[in-house]
Amino acid sequence: MTRYCVDPDRRELTATWGTGEGNLATRIATLPTGTDTAALLSLARALTQLSEAAWHTYTHPASAAGSVEPNSEGWRREKERQAFNEVTEVISQPNLPQGGSVTVSYSPLLESAHQAGRALHALDNPDLAKAVLAETATELAAVESAELGGLTGRAQQAVLLSREDASPVQVAAADRLLEQDPFGPATLFSDIDPTAASVAAAHWLAAAAEVAADASGQSPTAVLLEADDIEALPHETPTLVLELLDSGASPREVVTTLVHHAMHVADGLLPDPTDLREQLDDFEESLAEYAGDDGHDIQDIGLRLTPLDPKRPARDLLEDLLAGIHGCWLLHSEYDELDNDEEDETEDDEEREAETHQHHSRARFAQLVRAAAARNHDRLL
């Protein structure tokens, strides 16, 4: 979300937002000397809350809620998104205190707009009001652009957010980037929504696991466990993804389910009580094992409610999936024999020879993964 700040020395109202590569800032308005700092801070706080509410409609779209029946979660999300059309009018004509009380909106977005409008009313500066209305329009347009898959300008901050759904436009863009570099280029993190990028990465991980399995003789769902013996890997989450894909789920279903679950945990909710009951049964077995082993402290174990980092689930998932692709290459390179004609027979420097072998190994692996991904491209649709 965009954060709004007051520079008391320059008497400026500014906005800052992240891009995935760093933070950007812009000046919204310069204010006359003597402007009430407390009122400015109230305005900045209200605009920050408004941005947070607006981006919440992006990260929690109605399409991910299932039902849009009246009074359902999807219905509430849909109503909140429709409130975008009322924000400008609300800021211009906010609910003002009457008789010692003030009407409060049920909509977090519109209530933030009312608070911003009341702060502007107290400041009584037409130029500032005009600048704030223009800034609000820019922020809402950024959310709308991100919804359509366009992550440029202000909308680029979406690359830092976890979303319960994935834009087909963004999934296709991520797929093209991975086709260029199956190991995952840096632009996957700076230009693509992480949930959409994870959907594409899950497809490419499955292709990489197929290639590694063909070379090693292992099952595609077991390749990362063996690769972990070569190099320490965060293999648990990508292995879970491979198992879910092997059971028939699509990359989109797998990724959005995992991200959705982690986001609910972060919100303090319990998404699946039945699954938790099974986790508790497994946890009790682990407790019993540890209790009978004097070499372990019972405090060394814990129950994870989600395999992802709940503070950044989509980005965490993307990192693990790319680590899984790297692990598949490690295993493939252990079993795959390169054509001797590709090696420099006269090179005596072992370090340089190893680098050449690694380069050829990665290139060959990438070629095989591209072919596997193309053969099964329908699962990405």
N, C-alpha and C positions, 0 to 999 in steps of 0.2 A: 504494500500500500504506500501511498505518498504521505510523507510527514511534513507538517507545516510548522515553521519556526519564526520567531521574532528576533531580529538583530537590534538590541536596544541602542547600540551606539550609532548605527546607520539609520535607525528608524525604518527598518524594512521588514516586510512580510515575505518569507521565502518558502519554497517547496523543494523537497529532496526525495529522491526515489532510487532504488537499486536497479541494476541492469544485468547482473550476473558477472560483470567484469569490474564493477565499482559503482559508486554512487554519483548521481548527477543532481544539480541544483539549479533553480531558476528564481529570479526575483519577480514577485507578483505585484508589489506596490511599494512606493516610498512615501512615508507619512510625514506630516508636518511636525515640527518640534512641539512638544507638549502633549502629543497624543497619549491617551491613557494606556499605559503598558498592560495593566490588568485586563482591560477590555480587549486588547490585541491578543493577549494570551488565551483568553476565552474563545476568540475567533479562531486562532490557530488550532486549539484543541478540538473545536467543533468540526473544522474542516478535515482534520486528521481522522476523526470518528466517521465523518461522511465518506471519506475515501475507503476506510476499512469496511464499512457497510456495503459500499458499492462493489468492492473486490470480493466480498463474501458471496455475492450473487454469482460471481464468476467461478470461484472455487467450489461452491455448493449449488450447482445448477438444478433446476427443476427436473431436467432429464435424468438425473442420477437418483432421484427420490423414489422412482417407481410409479406411484399413484399421484394424480393431480385432482383427486376427488375433493369436494369442499371440506375445508378444515384439516386436510391431510398435510403432511410435511411438504410434498410437492406443490400443493396449492398455495401454501404460505410463501414458498420460494418464488413461485410464479408471480404472486401479488407484489412481492418486494422488488422483483425485476421490473415489473410494470410501473413501479413508482418513480423510475428514472424520469418519466415525462412530467412529473410534478415538482421536481427539485427546484428548478429555477423560480417558479411561482412561489413556492414556500419560502425560499430565501428572501424574495422581494416582499412578501407579505406574511411574516411569521406570526405564530400565536404569541401574543404579548400578555403579560400579567394583568389580570383584572380582579379587583377585590382581594388582593393578596394571594391569588392562586393562578395557575397557568395550565392550559390544556396540554396534555402530553400524548404524542402519537404512538400507536402500537408499532409502527414501522421504525426500526433502527435507522434506516436511511433518511426518512422524512423527519424524524425527531432531531437528527444531527443537522439537517437543513434548517429546522426551526431554531435551533441553538445558534447556528451561524447567523441567521437572519436577525435574531435578537441582539447578538454582539454588534452587528453592523448598525442596527437601530441606535444602540448606545453610543457608538462612535460618530454617527451622523456625518459621514464623509462620502458624498456621491461618487467621487472618483474611485475610492476604495471599493465601494459597493459594485461599481461597474467592473473593476478588475477581478473581484471575487467571483462574480457571475461568469465572467469569461474563463477563469481558472476552473470553476466547477464544470463547465461545459467541456473543457479539455480533458478533465479527469474521467468524466462519464464516457466520453468518446473513446478514451483509451480502453476502458473495460469492454465496450462494444466491439472495438477492433480486435481485442484478444479473443473474444467469443467467436469471431469469424476466422481466427487463425492468423491474423496479421499482428505479429509481435515487433513492430517498429515504433520508434519514438517513445512516448510515455508508456505505451502498451508493453514495452520490453520487460517491465518489472514482473510480468507474468512468469518469466523463466525462473523466478525465485519462489513461486507458489506451488502448492500441491492442489490438484484439482480432482474432483471425483469422477469426472468424465474426460474424454479425450477428443479433441478436434480432429476430424478426418484430414483436414488440410495440413495440420501439424504432424500427424502420423505419417502422411505421405512425404512431407519435407524431411522428417527424420529418417525415413526409409532411404531416401535418395542420398543423404549424408553417409549412412552406413554402407550403402552400396559403393560409395567412393572409398571409404575406409572402414572395413568391418570391425576394427578395433575401437572405433569411436573417436571422431575428431572433436577438438575443443569446441567447435561451433555447436555441437549437440547440447552443450550446457549454456551457451551464451545466446543462442538464437531460437531454441525450441522449448516449448512447454514441457516440463519434466515428465508429466504423466503420459503425454503423447509420445515423447522420446522413449519412454520405458516400454510402451506398447510395441514400437518398432524394434527396440533392443531385445525384447523377449522373442520375437520372431527370428532375429539374427542369432540369438543364443541357441535356439533350437537347431538352427542350421549348423552352427559351430559344433554343437554336441553330436550331431549326426556324423560330421566329418571326423571328429575325435574318436567316436565309437567305431567307425569303419576301420580306422588305423589301429586301435588298441584292442578291439574285440570285446570291449566293455559295452554294457547297456548305455544308451544316451543319458539315462537318469543317474548313472553311477560315475560318469567320467570326471566330474568335479571332485568327488571324494578321492579318486586316485590322483588327480592333479594336485590336490592339497598335500600329497606326500612329496611332490617335487618342489613346491613353493607354497608357503602359507597363504591361503585364500579365504575370503569371506564366502565360503561355499554353501552355507545353509540356505540362504534366501534364493540364489539362482537354482539350487537343486530343487527346492520347493516349486519354483516356477516351472522347471522342466517336468516335474512329476505331474503338476496340474495340466500342463499342455499335453502330456502323454495320456492323461485320462480323458482327453477330448475337449477341454476348454480352449477357447480362442485366446490369443495374446491380449486382446482388449478385455475380455472377461477376467482373466487372471490379474492383470495389472490394476484395473479399476476396483476389483474386489479387495485386493491387498491395500491399496491406497485408501479406499473408503473405510476399511476396517481401522487402519492406523489413525485416520483423521478423527474418527469417532472416539477412539481411545484418548486422543489428545484433548477432545472436548469433554472428557470425563464420563463418557457413555460406555455401555456394555453392549456391543453390537450383536454378539451371538452367545447367549447364555448356555446353549447346548454344547458348543465348542469349548467354552470355558470349563464346563463340567468334565469333559474329557481331558482337558489340560490338567485339571486338579487331580484326576485319577493318576495320570502319569507323574505328576509332581509328588504325590504321596508315595509312589513307588521309589522315586529318587530319594525322598527323605528317609525311607526305610533302609535303602542301601547305604546312605551316608551315615545314618545313625549306628549302623553295625560296623563301620570302618573307622578305627581310631586314627587313621591317617588323614582324615578330612574334617574340616570345620563345617558344621551344618549351615553356617552363615555364608558359605562360599557359593551356595546355589540359590537360585531365585526363579520366579515364574514370570516369563515375558508374555505380556498380553498381545504383543504384535512383533513380528520379526523385523519391522522397520523402525527407524527413528521417528517417533511420533511428532517431533518438532519440524521435521523436513522429510516426510515419508517418500514422496515421489522422487526427489533428488537422491535420497539414500538408495532407493530401489534401482535407479538408473546406474549409480556407481557400482552396485553389486552385480548387475547384469553385465556390465562391461568387464568387470573383473572376472566374471564367469567365462566370457569369450576369450579373455587372455588365458585363463586356465585351460580351456579347450585347446588352445594353440600349444601350451606347454606340453600337454599330454600327446598331442599329435606329433610334435617335434621329437619326442622320445621314441616313437615307433616308426615314423616315416623316414624312408631312406631317399635322399636326394640323388638325382642323376649325377654321376661322377663327372660328366662332361661340364656340369655347371660350376664345378669347383676349380680353383686355380691350382693346378698341380705343382707349379713352381714356387708357390708362396711358402716361405719358411717361418714367417712371423705367426706364431700360434694365435696371438690375440687378434691380429687382423683376419686370420683364417676363420676364427670363431665368429667375428662380426659378419664376415661374408656369408658364412653358413646360416647365421641367424636371419640375415636379410632375405636370403633365398627361401628359408623355411617360412618366414612370415608371409612372403609374397605368394608362395605356393599354397599355404593354408588359406589366405584371403581369397585366392582364385577358386579353391574348392568350396569355400563357404558361400561365395557369390552364386555358384552353380546350385548349391543345395537350397539357398534362399529363393532363387528363381523358380526351382521346381515346386516349391511349396508356398508360392506367393499368395495363393488363395486364402490361406489361414489368416493373413493380415487384413483381409477385406472385411 
